[in-house]
Amino acid sequence: MLRTYDALVVPHPARSTALRRRLQWLSVRLWWHPYWAGPGRMPAARAELRHQVRALHGQR
């Protein structure tokens, strides 16, 4: 999702519509993901999820 936001920062008029649609699609997927129905709603669980994603992509 963040990569899509980053891509929208650089002006590409031909790609902006596709990127906005992708952002909407990703937002819907996040909203309805089963993770958020369980213990993932707690702040510590969200922080752990962010940590796992950053580790997966080699970021800090």
N, C-alpha and C positions, 0 to 999 in steps of 0.2 A: 504494500500500500504506500509506504514512504517513497519507494522508487517511482511510483506513478506520480506522486506529488512533485518529486524532484524533476521528473520529465516535463511536467506542466510549467515549471518555472522558465525553462528555456523556450522562447517563442518558436513554435512550429505550427503555423496556421493549418497546415494540411493534416496534422496528427492530433490537434487539440480535441476534436470531437471524439475520436477513438479513445483518447486518454481519459476524458471526462466520463465516457461510458464505462470504461474499465474501473474507474474509481467508484462509480455507483455500484457496479457489480460486486466489487470487493467489499464495499460497505454493507451490502445486503448479506453477503456470505458471513461477514463477521457478526452482524446483528443476530442471525438465526443459527449460528454455530452452537452445538449442544454444550460446549465448554461453559458458556455463560449461564446455563440453567443450573449448574451444579456449584461446587465450592469455588469455581473460578471467579465468582462475583466478589470475593474478598480481596482487599487491596494487596495482601501478601501474595496471593495466587497470581494476580495480574503482574506484579513485579517479577515473580519467578518466570512467568511466561515470556515477558520481555527479555529477561536474562537468557533464557534458552534460545530464543530467536536470534539474539545478537551473537551468541556463541556459535550458532549454526552458520551465520553469515560472516563470521570472523571479525566482528566489530566489538568495541568496548561498551 
